[in-house]
Amino acid sequence: MTTSNEFGSGVINPEELYTLKAFTQRLGIREATLRSARRAGLKVYYVHKHAYIHGRDWIDYVRNSKPHQSEQSASDAV
């Protein structure tokens, strides 16, 4: 059984703070994907040379992202 605390579960808790490594492992994404998200506006917090992502910032980033053309076309067809 998979819980939200396991790596690769794809679940981000809006109240948790994640290191970049833990974040990419939790979502099962590559570092390049995270770099793209950062360039597109995902907030990253630095404390004493360590970088963190707040779960709420990821959720806001995803919710405010524009859908891909194929996803938008599918929603228009409904």
C-alpha positions in Angstrom: 0.0 0.0 0.0 1.3 3.4 -0.9 1.1 6.3 1.5 1.6 10.0 0.9 5.0 9.8 2.7 6.6 7.4 0.3 8.9 8.5 -2.5 7.4 8.5 -5.9 3.9 8.7 -4.5 3.1 11.9 -6.5 1.4 13.4 -3.4 2.5 16.8 -2.2 1.2 18.0 1.2 0.4 21.8 1.0 1.7 22.3 4.6 5.1 20.6 4.1 8.5 22.0 3.1 10.5 19.8 0.8 14.2 19.8 -0.1 14.7 19.8 -3.9 15.9 16.2 -3.8 12.9 15.0 -1.7 10.5 17.0 -3.9 11.7 15.4 -7.2 11.7 12.0 -5.7 8.2 12.4 -4.2 6.8 13.5 -7.6 9.0 11.1 -9.6 10.2 14.0 -11.9 13.6 14.7 -13.3 15.7 17.7 -12.2 15.2 19.2 -15.7 11.4 19.3 -15.1 12.0 21.1 -11.8 14.3 23.6 -13.5 11.6 24.3 -16.1 9.0 24.9 -13.3 11.4 27.2 -11.5 12.0 29.2 -14.7 8.2 29.4 -15.1 7.7 30.9 -11.7 7.7 28.1 -9.0 9.0 29.7 -5.8 12.1 28.2 -4.2 13.2 29.3 -0.7 16.9 29.4 0.3 18.1 29.1 3.9 21.8 28.7 4.6 22.6 27.5 1.1 19.8 24.9 1.1 16.8 25.1 -1.2 13.3 24.2 -0.3 9.9 24.1 -2.0 6.7 24.7 0.0 3.9 22.3 -1.0 1.4 25.1 -1.3 3.6 26.9 -3.8 3.7 23.7 -6.0 -0.1 23.3 -5.8 -0.6 27.0 -6.7 1.9 26.6 -9.6 0.1 23.6 -11.0 -3.3 25.2 -10.6 -2.2 28.4 -12.4 -0.4 26.6 -15.2 -1.9 26.7 -18.7 -3.1 23.4 -20.0 -1.3 21.9 -23.0 -3.1 22.4 -26.4 -4.3 18.7 -26.5 -5.7 19.0 -22.9 -7.4 22.3 -23.8 -9.0 20.8 -26.9 -10.3 17.9 -24.9 -12.0 20.2 -22.4 -13.5 22.3 -25.2 -15.1 19.2 -26.7 -17.0 18.4 -23.5 
